[in-house]
Amino acid sequence: GRTIFVVSWMAFLFVLSWVIAMGRLIGIHFWDRKSALAHLQKQSGDPTLYNSTAFEDVGISYFTYRYIYFLPHVIGAIIWWNFYFIQLIPSIRKTYKSFHRWMGRILMVTSTVQAITGFGLAALSLSATIKSVSFVYGISILYCVYRAWTAAIAKDIPKHKHWVLRLVGYSQTIALQRFFFILLLVLHQMGFYFMFPSVEGSSMEEINRVVMGIFDQGFVLAVLTSYLFTEWYLDAQDGWMEAPAATIVNPSTSEPAAEEKKLLYSSVP
């Protein structure tokens, strides 16, 4: 049940990432810098975002002074999101070992490139929240790649699998950011102002500040959630969430069972 839930959730995030991000970028031909930039410059405020122009400014920055980091970052995202799940299929790992190894190398390099370009995008961001959280997130991704790769070289398969699963779990952050942004935006539009004030009667500057604040906090929630659920899944898979044998009690007496009692008190002087 736990694995079915996780796989279903990851499939949902895969669709979300395509609909909200990658699909749109392909639609505006992100590889054609001039064409994409011209498309963005023609847009006006988005009515679903209180007619905010905040994302127009961010989008233009991607195709101007941040393009050197943005282009390889998007290419890496497309490669990762479309191929990482193949590595998790047991039958492919066992039957096509050479393919599994080469695909693993490609994905490890892809994750590294995404982390490095993510540092560049964050460094040029105007948001202090995006900067700090992105740096922590990128370092954690690079650490997972390092541990997974060194374990594979050492042929320590259990450890390699452990760190690959952590890498996959942490990587859900990017799609989760879209999810939490939509969730926080919908709650705000429904009148829940527990995080951000109402924008009624506000200037465009104030509206942009609220919209970008929602985006930033969505990123924070995405990182925390992906880390929390990844560690929960790994702990459950490794058996760390089961009750210790020495503390299992006899339901009829509310005392440790006979064998467990021996273990419990065997070290008592």
C-alpha positions in Angstrom: 0.0 0.0 0.0 2.8 2.4 0.8 4.6 1.9 -2.5 1.3 2.2 -4.5 0.6 5.5 -2.8 4.1 6.8 -3.5 4.1 5.7 -7.1 0.6 7.2 -7.7 1.7 10.5 -6.1 4.8 10.6 -8.3 2.7 9.9 -11.4 0.5 12.8 -10.5 3.5 15.1 -10.0 4.9 13.9 -13.4 1.7 15.0 -15.1 1.7 18.3 -13.1 5.2 19.1 -14.1 4.4 18.7 -17.8 1.2 20.6 -17.7 2.4 23.5 -15.6 6.1 23.8 -16.6 7.7 21.7 -19.3 4.8 21.6 -21.6 4.5 25.4 -21.7 8.2 25.8 -22.2 8.1 23.5 -25.2 5.1 25.4 -26.4 7.0 28.7 -26.6 10.1 26.9 -28.1 12.4 27.6 -25.1 15.4 26.5 -27.2 14.8 29.5 -29.5 15.7 32.4 -27.3 14.5 35.2 -29.5 11.2 33.6 -30.2 10.4 32.7 -26.6 11.4 36.2 -25.4 9.2 37.8 -28.0 6.3 35.6 -26.9 6.8 36.6 -23.3 7.1 40.3 -24.0 3.7 40.2 -25.8 1.9 38.9 -22.7 0.0 41.0 -20.2 -1.1 40.4 -16.7 -2.5 36.9 -15.9 -6.1 37.2 -14.6 -5.7 34.0 -12.5 -2.8 35.8 -10.7 -4.7 39.0 -9.9 -3.4 40.4 -13.2 0.1 40.3 -11.7 3.1 41.0 -14.0 5.6 39.3 -11.6 6.0 36.1 -13.6 6.4 38.1 -16.8 9.5 39.7 -15.3 10.8 36.4 -14.1 10.2 34.7 -17.4 12.0 37.5 -19.3 15.0 37.1 -17.0 15.2 33.4 -17.9 15.7 34.3 -21.6 18.0 37.2 -21.0 20.7 37.4 -18.3 19.8 34.0 -16.8 19.6 32.0 -20.0 23.1 30.5 -19.7 21.8 28.6 -16.7 18.2 28.3 -17.7 18.7 26.4 -21.0 20.8 23.4 -19.6 18.5 23.4 -16.5 15.4 22.8 -18.6 17.1 20.2 -20.9 18.2 18.4 -17.7 14.7 18.5 -16.3 13.2 17.0 -19.5 15.8 14.2 -19.4 15.3 13.5 -15.7 11.5 13.6 -15.6 11.1 11.4 -18.6 13.6 8.7 -17.8 14.3 8.4 -14.1 11.3 6.1 -13.4 12.7 3.5 -15.8 15.6 3.0 -13.4 13.1 2.0 -10.7 11.5 -0.9 -12.6 12.9 -4.1 -11.2 12.5 -6.2 -14.4 14.5 -3.6 -16.4 17.3 -3.5 -13.8 17.7 -7.3 -13.8 17.2 -8.0 -17.5 19.0 -5.0 -19.1 21.9 -4.4 -16.7 24.1 -2.6 -19.2 21.2 -0.3 -20.2 20.5 0.3 -16.5 24.1 1.3 -15.8 24.4 3.7 -18.7 21.0 5.3 -18.0 22.1 5.7 -14.4 25.3 7.5 -15.5 23.3 9.8 -17.7 20.8 10.6 -15.0 23.5 11.2 -12.4 25.2 13.6 -14.7 21.9 15.2 -15.4 21.2 15.7 -11.7 24.6 17.2 -11.2 24.1 19.7 -14.1 20.6 20.6 -12.8 22.0 21.3 -9.3 24.9 23.4 -10.6 22.6 25.4 -13.0 20.1 25.7 -10.2 22.8 27.4 -8.1 23.3 29.9 -11.0 19.6 30.6 -11.4 19.2 31.1 -7.6 22.2 33.4 -7.4 20.7 35.7 -9.9 17.2 35.6 -8.4 15.8 38.6 -6.6 14.3 36.5 -3.9 16.4 35.8 -0.7 14.1 32.9 0.1 14.8 31.3 -3.3 18.5 31.8 -2.9 18.9 30.2 0.5 16.5 27.3 0.0 17.9 26.6 -3.5 21.4 26.4 -2.2 20.5 23.9 0.6 18.4 21.9 -1.9 21.2 21.8 -4.5 23.8 20.7 -2.0 21.5 17.8 -0.8 21.0 16.7 -4.4 24.8 16.7 -5.1 25.4 14.8 -1.9 22.8 12.1 -2.9 24.4 11.8 -6.3 27.8 11.4 -4.7 26.7 8.7 -2.3 24.7 6.8 -4.9 27.5 6.9 -7.5 30.3 5.8 -5.1 28.1 3.0 -3.8 27.5 1.8 -7.4 31.3 1.9 -8.1 31.9 -0.2 -4.9 29.1 -2.5 -6.1 27.3 -2.0 -2.8 23.8 -2.4 -4.3 21.7 -2.0 -1.1 23.4 1.3 -0.3 23.2 2.4 -3.9 19.5 1.8 -4.0 19.0 3.6 -0.7 20.7 6.8 -2.0 19.1 6.6 -5.4 15.6 6.5 -3.8 16.5 9.4 -1.6 17.7 11.3 -4.7 14.4 10.5 -6.5 12.4 11.6 -3.5 14.2 14.9 -3.0 13.8 15.6 -6.7 10.0 15.7 -6.4 10.6 19.1 -4.9 10.3 20.8 -8.3 6.9 19.4 -9.2 5.7 19.9 -5.6 6.5 23.5 -5.8 3.9 23.9 -8.6 1.4 21.9 -6.5 1.9 24.1 -3.4 1.9 27.3 -5.4 -1.5 26.4 -6.8 -2.8 25.3 -3.4 -1.7 28.5 -1.7 -3.0 30.6 -4.5 -6.4 29.0 -4.4 -6.6 29.3 -0.6 -5.7 33.0 -0.9 -8.4 33.6 -3.6 -10.9 31.8 -1.3 -10.2 34.4 1.3 -7.7 32.7 3.6 -5.2 35.4 4.3 -3.3 33.6 7.1 0.0 34.0 5.2 -0.5 37.0 2.8 -2.9 40.0 3.0 -5.7 40.6 0.6 -4.7 42.4 -2.7 -8.1 44.2 -3.1 -7.3 47.8 -3.9 -3.6 47.2 -3.9 -1.1 48.6 -6.3 0.6 46.3 -8.9 3.8 46.4 -6.9 1.9 45.1 -3.8 0.1 42.4 -5.9 3.4 41.3 -7.4 4.9 41.1 -3.9 2.1 38.8 -2.7 2.2 36.6 -5.8 5.9 36.1 -5.5 5.6 35.5 -1.8 3.1 32.7 -2.5 5.6 31.3 -5.0 8.5 31.4 -2.6 6.6 29.8 0.2 5.4 27.1 -2.2 9.1 26.3 -2.7 9.8 26.1 1.0 6.8 23.8 1.5 7.9 21.7 -1.4 11.4 21.1 -0.1 10.2 20.3 3.4 7.5 17.9 2.2 9.7 16.0 -0.2 12.4 15.6 2.4 9.8 14.5 5.1 8.0 12.0 2.9 11.3 10.6 1.4 12.7 9.9 4.9 9.3 8.4 6.0 9.4 6.0 3.0 13.0 5.0 3.5 12.5 4.4 7.2 9.5 2.3 6.6 11.2 0.3 3.8 14.2 -0.4 6.0 12.0 -1.4 9.0 12.9 1.5 11.2 9.3 2.3 11.9 8.5 -1.1 13.5 8.3 -1.5 17.2 11.6 -2.9 18.7 11.3 -6.6 19.5 12.3 -6.1 23.2 9.3 -3.8 23.8 6.6 -6.0 22.3 4.1 -6.6 25.1 1.7 -9.5 25.9 -1.7 -8.0 25.3 -3.3 -10.1 28.1 -0.9 -8.9 30.8 0.4 -5.6 29.4 3.9 -7.0 30.1 6.7 -7.9 27.8 6.3 -11.4 26.3 8.5 -14.1 27.8 11.2 -14.2 25.2 11.3 -10.4 24.9 11.4 -10.1 28.7 14.6 -12.3 28.7 16.2 -9.9 26.2 14.9 -6.9 28.1 16.4 -7.9 31.4 19.4 -10.0 30.4 21.8 -7.1 30.7 20.5 -6.0 34.1 23.2 -6.6 36.8 
